[in-house]
Amino acid sequence: MKELRIGFIGAGKCGMSLAHYFKEKGYNISGFASNRPEQEFPFYQKPELVENSDIIFITVNDSAIADVWNEIKSLDLSEKTVCHTSGAETSEILCGAARAASVHPMLAFSSRFTPAEHISEAFFTIEGAPSAVAVVSEILSDCGNRFKIISREHKVLYHAAACFASNFVVSVCEKAERYLVACGFTKDEAHSALVPLMKNNMEAITEKGTKAAVTGPAARGDMRTIEKHRAVLGTDAALYDLLTNVILDMTGK
């Protein structure tokens, strides 16, 4: 597999990070097609990149995938595997490609140089044509990444799950900081006060799973405290109710 040439359209955080990762794992990176040329990898226009690659990863924003596909779909792709890395879009957006797949790493790419050790721990999902899925599966297996092949109809729900575990954790922590600021904390004080709590909680979830890690009034069935919380939260009480009901359902209280 390592003789296959992997090319990227889009040199953002995901594309650049994956290119460095696959290169470190011994794969041949044919280059990039992007609005921002890179010194480290060869830079081509899209037709040249497609011609010089066996696998093409489209690593642009979700809203631009269809535009990129429309630019390259008339090229000779008969022997090419074409993938995009959107979490929510399926391979169907690459309509007409014989070997199309959506390949999504469950990882927040914070920079264009995400450390390889972080990517090596990331779980990937793959969806698409069997021939494309087979190629990507072999690459990820060779790299040592865990992955799961999912069906097209589950793609959006899968991505929503990832948002709950990533984006919405940030949202909930931001809410907590705002409540402490309302109690007289500075923003920095609120953040530093919550960090040990957040870290310990995530470690417990990692080590024991969600049910064993849950604490607090909902886990104890302490409805008196829950009602006191609701009384001071104003319009946020509805969000509090939704999150509380998840814990009550989880614990059977």
VENHU-V884690 format. One record per residue. PSI is psi as a letter, one per 30 degrees, with the letter a starting at -180 (none if undefined). NEAR is the number of other ideal C-beta (glycine too) atoms within 8 Angstrom. Layout:
psi	near
PSI	NEAR
PSI	NEAR
This chain:
psi	near
f	8
f	7
f	5
k	11
k	11
k	14
l	17
k	18
j	16
j	14
h	12
a	10
e	10
e	11
e	18
e	13
e	14
e	14
e	13
e	11
e	13
e	12
e	9
e	7
g	8
g	5
l	11
j	8
j	12
f	11
a	13
k	17
j	13
l	12
f	3
j	5
k	6
k	10
e	3
e	3
l	8
k	7
k	9
l	12
l	6
e	12
e	9
e	9
e	17
e	14
e	8
g	11
k	13
e	9
k	14
j	14
k	14
j	14
h	13
l	10
l	6
e	7
f	4
f	9
e	15
e	7
e	7
e	13
e	14
f	7
e	7
f	14
f	10
f	3
l	9
j	7
g	12
e	5
g	5
k	12
k	13
k	16
l	15
l	14
g	14
k	10
e	9
e	7
k	11
l	9
f	14
f	7
f	11
h	13
k	6
f	4
k	12
e	7
i	12
k	12
l	16
k	15
j	12
j	12
k	12
i	8
k	8
j	4
j	10
f	5
l	7
f	10
h	7
k	14
k	6
e	9
f	6
e	9
e	14
f	10
f	5
k	10
k	9
l	13
k	13
k	16
k	13
a	11
k	11
e	5
e	9
e	15
e	13
e	8
e	14
e	13
e	11
e	9
e	13
e	11
e	9
e	9
f	10
g	5
k	11
k	5
l	11
k	8
k	8
l	9
l	6
e	8
f	4
f	8
e	15
e	7
e	7
e	12
e	11
e	8
e	8
e	10
e	9
e	9
f	7
d	9
e	7
f	9
e	9
e	8
e	8
e	9
e	10
e	8
e	10
e	10
e	12
e	9
e	8
e	12
e	11
f	6
g	6
f	4
l	9
l	6
e	8
e	6
e	9
e	14
e	9
e	7
e	10
f	12
e	8
e	7
e	8
e	9
e	8
e	8
e	9
e	8
e	8
e	10
e	10
e	6
e	6
f	7
l	6
e	7
e	7
f	7
f	11
k	11
a	4
l	7
e	9
e	13
f	10
f	7
g	8
i	8
f	7
e	6
e	8
e	11
e	8
e	8
e	10
e	10
f	6
f	6
f	9
b	5
f	5
f	8
e	9
e	7
e	8
e	11
e	9
e	8
e	9
e	10
e	8
e	8
e	13
e	11
e	7
e	9
f	11
g	5
none	8
